[in-house]
Amino acid sequence: MNTFHSTRSNDETLTSRQAIRRGLAADGGLYIDDKLGAAAIDVAPLVGASYQRIATTVLAALLPDFNAEELRQCVEEAYGTQWSDPAITPLRPLGDDYVVELFNGPTSAFKDVALQILPRLMARTAQTPAERAEKIMILTATSGDTGKAALAGFADVPGTGITVFYPEGKVSDVQRLQMATQTGGNVNVCAVKGNFDDAQSAVKRIFADEELVRSLSQEHQVTLSSANSINIGRLAPQVVYYFSAYAQLVERGAIHVGDGVEFCVPTGNFGDVLAGYYAKMLGLPVKHLIVASDRNNVLFDFLTTGTYNRERPFYQTTSPSMDILVSSNLERMLYYMADKDTRLIQMLMNDLTHWGAYEIPEPLLGKIRRLFGCGWADENQVRDAIRSCWREHRYVIDPHTACGYFVMQQMPRDPGTPRVLLSTASPYKFPRVVGEALGIDDTNSGDCADDSTVSPTVASTNDFAFMDALAEVTGTAAPASLRGLEHATPRFATTVDIERMPDVVRQAAAAL
């Protein structure tokens, strides 16, 4: 069972429970399982199965030391009535392609798929009396969606607390309000001066600060863990929706079991697309994985040149959850693609830390490019994609999904291979961006979504007015949890410098 270890060394092996509880390895690496892919999952029995059954099957392969009853309980609690669609991640036709909706959870973003189950898994990781006496402090940096999904998942969960840091002014108003109004006696939210990479790097330094970690344990009986996709317990549930999408394609008659499928994935931290790679290693017939980036196209440059360089301009875009220059989960993919060479991964990550860049060997790049394609969209292309998707398919997408939609349309079609776009967030999380792309603006100019006009009284004042206008024009409905934010009272309004983040963690631990 002790098959998990750091991407950067084999010095210590853990069970999946221990890896989930710790979140990040002491050497800064990410936990991986050397047994991954040793046995394939038979897809055929999953066709026609419920999402819950598929989840139980896939998670049993990824988290082997959780027993069947534990997984069944976690799955039932995570994927129940809090989801607006009983299919959890339904597949929809999109012209000649398909889109899998990952935003039907309580916070209207794909992060819910993992963060509704992670607290349930985390609650079952305590194996010793000392662990059962500990309180777990979930420490997370967010570029927009992870924060709220983690807060919603861990709010008032016994034995846990959660502290979320987000970059001030670099998330949407709706995302900020979702976090700032979060209820729960064990939650804490703080803005930081900087971008997401600054916040994420600071969180990693906190995990690696042995003195701080020791003091939290000794003084408050608090241990740190993570809800970012650096935590294997956050990544594993994301693998499930690839299997679910494939099973739905078979059920529709679009493919036969064994046929290849191409997935196009908007991603910044590489977790969402890495889950597709894990699915392939588990035997799912994934033919290609297309990485879609926004203007912060560090992944595009890496996948085309083999050089990863974070020393570049940072752009604040309309797809803030992808505004990332240090894609942490790339490290896991490199580990497996490099035939589990921990020394190479350690060298690459040292280069990234000290020089801001690294370069992989040409044979490794060739191996990666046989599976991974890539593309990116600038701000004009994002807006055009939102408008084009509505006009051609009467389907409304958010700016992150629009990056994927644009890239997918630019890719040459592989005849006979279905393409599935991962739709990552509700368009109502970004109503102003989507509304303006569809011609809903305060001047009442431009083409509206259905070539009609929109009253200026519902088009200009704030994001909630845009929600109402978007609903009126498209005939869709804003999720009640988002529309209700207009009159919710913010609880958290603190902003700190990056250097003060450890102090915030100390205060939050003391409050537990």
QUIURTA-V99106 format. One record per residue. N is the residue number from 1. PHI is phi in degrees with one decimal (NA if undefined). OMEGA is omega in whole degrees, -180 to 180 (none if undefined). Layout:
# QUIURTA-V99106
[[N;PHI;OMEGA] [N;PHI;OMEGA]]
This chain:
# QUIURTA-V99106
[[1;NA;-179] [2;-82.9;-176] [3;-114.0;179] [4;-95.1;175] [5;-154.7;-179] [6;-70.5;173] [7;-63.2;-172] [8;-105.8;179] [9;-166.2;174] [10;-109.1;-171] [11;-65.5;-175] [12;-135.6;177] [13;-113.1;-175] [14;-135.0;168] [15;-83.5;178] [16;-65.4;177] [17;-59.7;-179] [18;-64.6;180] [19;-64.1;178] [20;-65.3;-177] [21;-64.0;-178] [22;-80.3;178] [23;83.1;-176] [24;-130.0;180] [25;-68.6;-176] [26;-62.5;-179] [27;-86.8;-180] [28;90.5;179] [29;-79.0;179] [30;-108.3;-178] [31;-74.1;177] [32;-134.2;-177] [33;-117.3;-179] [34;-71.1;178] [35;-88.4;-178] [36;-59.3;179] [37;89.5;180] [38;-65.4;177] [39;-132.5;-178] [40;-87.4;174] [41;-87.4;177] [42;-76.2;-175] [43;-75.1;-172] [44;-52.6;-179] [45;-68.1;-179] [46;-86.4;180] [47;-67.5;-178] [48;85.9;-180] [49;-79.3;176] [50;-70.0;177] [51;-59.0;-178] [52;-62.4;180] [53;-68.3;178] [54;-62.3;-180] [55;-60.7;-180] [56;-62.3;-180] [57;-66.0;-177] [58;-68.9;-179] [59;-66.3;177] [60;-62.2;179] [61;-76.1;-176] [62;-90.2;-177] [63;-125.9;-166] [64;-68.5;-179] [65;-93.3;168] [66;-89.3;-179] [67;-80.6;-174] [68;-60.5;-178] [69;-68.7;177] [70;-60.9;-180] [71;-64.5;180] [72;-60.4;179] [73;-63.9;-180] [74;-61.4;-177] [75;-65.1;-179] [76;-62.6;180] [77;-71.7;-174] [78;-79.7;-172] [79;-120.7;-178] [80;-121.1;-173] [81;-72.0;177] [82;-73.5;178] [83;-99.4;-176] [84;-81.0;177] [85;-128.4;-178] [86;-63.7;177] [87;-75.7;-179] [88;67.1;178] [89;-124.9;-175] [90;-68.6;176] [91;-98.4;179] [92;-120.7;173] [93;-71.1;179] [94;-138.9;-173] [95;65.5;177] [96;-83.3;-178] [97;-113.2;179] [98;-137.4;174] [99;-131.5;176] [100;-105.4;-176] [101;-86.3;-178] [102;-109.5;-170] [103;-115.5;-176] [104;-91.2;179] [105;-85.4;-172] [106;-65.3;179] [107;-111.9;172] [108;64.7;176] [109;-144.4;-176] [110;-62.9;-179] [111;-62.6;179] [112;-61.1;-178] [113;-55.2;-180] [114;-89.6;-171] [115;-85.6;167] [116;-82.4;-179] [117;-101.6;-178] [118;-55.9;178] [119;-59.9;179] [120;-67.8;176] [121;-66.3;-179] [122;-59.4;-179] [123;-64.8;-178] [124;-105.3;-179] [125;-92.7;-179] [126;-72.7;-176] [127;-114.8;-178] [128;-116.0;176] [129;-55.8;180] [130;-64.9;179] [131;-66.6;-180] [132;-68.3;178] [133;-84.1;-178] [134;-77.2;167] [135;-105.9;-179] [136;-100.2;174] [137;-99.2;175] [138;-77.9;-177] [139;-119.0;-171] [140;-141.5;167] [141;-100.4;-177] [142;-130.7;173] [143;-97.0;175] [144;153.0;-171] [145;-98.7;-179] [146;-58.6;-176] [147;-56.3;-178] [148;-66.2;-180] [149;-63.1;178] [150;-68.8;178] [151;-59.8;-180] [152;-65.5;-179] [153;-73.5;-174] [154;-99.4;-178] [155;-55.3;176] [156;60.8;172] [157;-73.9;-177] [158;-57.0;176] [159;80.4;-180] [160;-131.7;167] [161;-139.4;180] [162;-142.9;175] [163;-123.1;-177] [164;-117.8;174] [165;-111.1;176] [166;-133.7;-178] [167;-73.6;-178] [168;-58.3;176] [169;75.3;-175] [170;-121.8;169] [171;-125.7;180] [172;-71.1;179] [173;-58.9;180] [174;-66.4;178] [175;-60.8;-180] [176;-62.9;-180] [177;-65.3;177] [178;-56.2;-179] [179;-76.8;-174] [180;-67.0;-178] [181;-101.8;-176] [182;-60.6;176] [183;-87.9;179] [184;127.2;-178] [185;-81.2;-176] [186;-114.8;-175] [187;-110.8;178] [188;-147.7;-177] [189;-130.8;-178] [190;-145.3;173] [191;-81.9;177] [192;-126.8;178] [193;-83.3;-177] [194;150.4;178] [195;-106.3;-177] [196;-61.0;-179] [197;-60.5;177] [198;-60.6;-178] [199;-67.2;-179] [200;-65.4;178] [201;-63.9;179] [202;-66.0;177] [203;-62.2;179] [204;-63.4;178] [205;-65.8;178] [206;-64.1;178] [207;-60.3;-177] [208;-87.1;-179] [209;-81.3;-174] [210;-61.4;-180] [211;-66.1;179] [212;-65.2;-180] [213;-60.4;180] [214;-65.7;-179] [215;-67.1;177] [216;-63.3;-180] [217;-70.6;-175] [218;-73.2;-174] [219;-85.9;-173] [220;-128.3;-175] [221;53.1;180] [222;-115.0;173] [223;-115.8;-176] [224;-92.0;170] [225;-146.5;-173] [226;-126.0;172] [227;-112.4;172] [228;-69.6;-180] [229;-71.9;168] [230;-66.9;177] [231;-83.2;-177] [232;-62.6;177] [233;-72.8;175] [234;-88.1;-178] [235;-75.2;-173] [236;-54.9;-180] [237;-64.5;179] [238;-72.0;178] [239;-65.2;-174] [240;-60.2;-173] [241;-71.3;171] [242;-69.6;177] [243;-63.7;179] [244;-63.7;179] [245;-62.0;180] [246;-63.0;180] [247;-61.5;179] [248;-67.5;176] [249;-62.9;178] [250;-64.1;-179] [251;-62.1;178] [252;-75.9;-176] [253;84.8;-179] [254;-73.6;179] [255;-144.7;169] [256;-107.3;178] [257;-55.8;-177] [258;106.1;177] [259;-69.8;179] [260;-79.3;178] [261;-133.7;177] [262;-107.7;179] [263;-115.4;176] [264;-109.8;-167] [265;-128.5;170] [266;-69.1;-177] [267;-156.0;174] [268;-119.7;-177] [269;-92.7;175] [270;74.5;-179] [271;-71.1;-176] [272;-63.6;179] [273;-81.9;176] [274;-60.9;178] [275;-59.4;176] [276;-66.3;177] [277;-66.7;176] [278;-61.0;179] [279;-59.7;178] [280;-62.2;179] [281;-65.6;177] [282;-87.0;174] [283;105.6;178] [284;-69.7;-177] [285;-73.3;177] [286;-86.8;-176] [287;-83.3;178] [288;-144.2;171] [289;-121.7;-178] [290;-101.5;180] [291;-89.4;-180] [292;-108.2;-179] [293;-116.4;170] [294;-95.2;-175] [295;-62.3;173] [296;-80.9;-165] [297;-95.1;-179] [298;-63.7;179] [299;-70.0;177] [300;-59.8;-180] [301;-62.7;180] [302;-64.4;-176] [303;-72.0;178] [304;-99.3;-176] [305;-117.9;-175] [306;85.8;178] [307;-107.8;175] [308;-102.3;-175] [309;-132.9;179] [310;-87.0;-180] [311;-82.9;-174] [312;-155.8;179] [313;-62.4;175] [314;-101.7;-179] [315;-111.9;173] [316;-88.2;-173] [317;-117.4;177] [318;-82.8;174] [319;-117.7;-169] [320;-62.2;-179] [321;-69.1;177] [322;-108.6;179] [323;-81.7;-172] [324;-138.2;178] [325;-110.9;177] [326;-119.0;-175] [327;-88.7;-169] [328;-58.7;-173] [329;-71.3;175] [330;-57.6;-179] [331;-60.2;179] [332;-66.4;179] [333;-61.5;-180] [334;-60.6;180] [335;-58.0;-178] [336;-69.7;-180] [337;-65.9;180] [338;-90.6;177] [339;57.4;172] [340;63.6;-179] [341;-89.2;-177] [342;-66.0;-179] [343;-66.2;178] [344;-64.3;-179] [345;-62.9;178] [346;-59.6;-180] [347;-64.8;-180] [348;-62.3;-178] [349;-70.3;174] [350;-63.6;177] [351;-61.7;180] [352;-63.9;-179] [353;-67.8;-172] [354;-89.8;-175] [355;-118.3;179] [356;79.9;-178] [357;-160.7;170] [358;-150.8;180] [359;-131.1;-179] [360;-94.3;179] [361;-62.5;-177] [362;-58.0;178] [363;-61.1;178] [364;-67.2;178] [365;-61.3;179] [366;-61.6;178] [367;-64.2;180] [368;-65.0;-174] [369;-71.4;175] [370;-69.1;179] [371;-107.0;-172] [372;-100.6;168] [373;-101.7;-177] [374;-160.8;175] [375;-171.1;178] [376;-151.4;-178] [377;-128.7;173] [378;-85.4;-173] [379;-63.9;178] [380;-65.9;180] [381;-68.7;176] [382;-64.0;180] [383;-63.0;179] [384;-63.3;-179] [385;-67.4;178] [386;-60.5;-179] [387;-67.3;-178] [388;-64.4;-179] [389;-63.1;178] [390;-69.0;-176] [391;-65.5;-175] [392;-86.2;-172] [393;-126.5;-176] [394;54.5;-180] [395;-129.7;-175] [396;-95.9;-179] [397;-123.3;177] [398;-84.3;-175] [399;-65.8;177] [400;-69.2;177] [401;-61.1;179] [402;-62.6;175] [403;-59.6;179] [404;-66.5;-180] [405;-62.0;179] [406;-61.3;-178] [407;-62.6;-179] [408;-61.7;180] [409;-68.4;-179] [410;-84.4;-176] [411;-77.1;174] [412;-63.3;-178] [413;-77.6;176] [414;-90.0;-175] [415;-54.2;178] [416;84.9;180] [417;-109.2;178] [418;-62.5;178] [419;-115.5;-179] [420;-121.7;176] [421;-94.3;176] [422;-87.9;178] [423;-92.5;-162] [424;-98.3;-178] [425;-154.2;175] [426;-66.8;177] [427;-61.5;-179] [428;-76.7;171] [429;-79.1;-179] [430;-134.1;-170] [431;-65.7;-179] [432;-68.8;-180] [433;-61.7;-178] [434;-67.0;-180] [435;-60.1;-180] [436;-66.6;177] [437;-63.5;180] [438;-91.1;176] [439;89.6;177] [440;-93.3;-179] [441;-146.4;-172] [442;-79.1;176] [443;-100.7;-180] [444;61.5;-179] [445;-110.3;-180] [446;84.2;180] [447;-80.0;174] [448;-81.9;-172] [449;-58.0;-178] [450;-120.3;179] [451;61.7;173] [452;-106.6;177] [453;-107.7;180] [454;-120.7;-180] [455;-60.7;179] [456;-58.7;-178] [457;-68.9;179] [458;-112.1;-171] [459;-117.1;-167] [460;-132.7;-163] [461;-69.3;-179] [462;-161.3;-178] [463;-61.4;-178] [464;-75.3;173] [465;-65.6;176] [466;-65.4;176] [467;-57.6;-178] [468;-64.2;-180] [469;-67.0;179] [470;-62.5;178] [471;-64.1;-178] [472;-64.7;-175] [473;-73.6;-172] [474;-97.0;-178] [475;74.3;175] [476;-100.6;-178] [477;-128.7;176] [478;-71.9;174] [479;-56.3;-176] [480;-58.2;-179] [481;-66.2;178] [482;-86.0;-179] [483;-63.6;-179] [484;-73.3;-180] [485;-67.5;-176] [486;-56.2;-176] [487;-111.6;177] [488;-80.4;-177] [489;-97.3;178] [490;-62.3;177] [491;-102.3;-172] [492;-125.2;-179] [493;-141.4;-177] [494;-81.1;173] [495;-127.9;-180] [496;-131.5;170] [497;-72.0;180] [498;-53.6;-176] [499;-64.9;-177] [500;-94.2;-180] [501;-59.3;177] [502;-59.9;178] [503;-64.5;178] [504;-62.5;179] [505;-64.6;179] [506;-59.8;180] [507;-63.2;180] [508;-66.0;178] [509;-65.2;178] [510;-63.0;-180] [511;-69.4;178] [512;-68.3;none]]
